[in-house]
Amino acid sequence: DDIQGVDDAREACWQLDGPLPGWKGYVNRFDGYAHSGNALKGVYRAVHAAGVRFFLGKQGAVKEIVYDGQSGARKAIGVRSEAGKFHPAALVIVAVGAFASRLVPELGTQVVAKSWSVAHVHLTDEETSALRGIPVTYARDLGFFFEPDPKTNLLKLCPMGAGFINTDPNTGVSHAPASVEESAFLPEHDERQLRQLLAQTLPALANRPFVQKTLCWFADTSGSDFIVDYVPETSKSVLLLSGDSGHGFKMFPIVGSWVTDTLKSPNNQQPVTR
């Protein structure tokens, strides 16, 4: 449906009671979103029940891939955690998003750690109920939000922009910060942008304090293409899945099949489908 002004916008979503200056666009009634946190919890429960073991906390935070330095060809023999524990493995699959270049420095600038900020507004039960079912609301120059989580009463917002990088001046490689605490803030420019977004759409929330502010890190590639491949010169002992470029979650039901297809491929390459 076309949106050609305030009346059209409010017909599509009556909750948008702000001035909506100059708003034009469309409503895609076949679109939607999924709850990523719940999706991950669901997969965790399923694979845990199937016998997969998880190492969490410092025991599970991987510090480095360990290679066999005795043989002529380099081959991974496992990983070492931040706590110093060695976990042996015949195959290491690296699927760590923006942290990929820390574990696989061979990536260089092929994958760029890039972030966008995220903030939340804490609502009352009544406000959360009133916003149930709203469409994902995206303003090109400001940002976007979608219906709040009924369990937490949090309305999540993300400003739009070019994003932020964290480049090492010695190597030219952008890395995600080593700790979550380093990213737990909202840049002033992004806060002004989100205030403007709320003032135009949901003005009653425009001055509400922002909570759970953070930078959300992605693994970007120049063409936004994924990388599913063996790391060169590791004797096919390290396989990398990276380069989500902020659009990886929509592939959540099938992304694992790309890895298994590569592992099963007779020529050790990702099969090409046409």
Secondary structure, 3 states (H helix, E strand, C coil): CEECCHHHHHHHCCCCCCCCCCCCEECCCCCCCCCHHHHHHHHHHHHHHCCCCCCCHHHCCEEEEEEECCCCCCEEEEEEECCCCEEECCCEEECCHHHHHHHCHHHCCCCEEEEEEEEEEECCHHHHHHCCCCCCEEECCCEEECCCECCCCEEEEEECCCCEECECCCCCCECCCCCHHHHCCCCHHHHHHHHHHHHHHCHHHCCCCEEEEEEEEEEECCCCCCEEEECCCCCCCEEEEECCCCCCHHHCCCHHHHHHHHHHCCCCCCCCCC
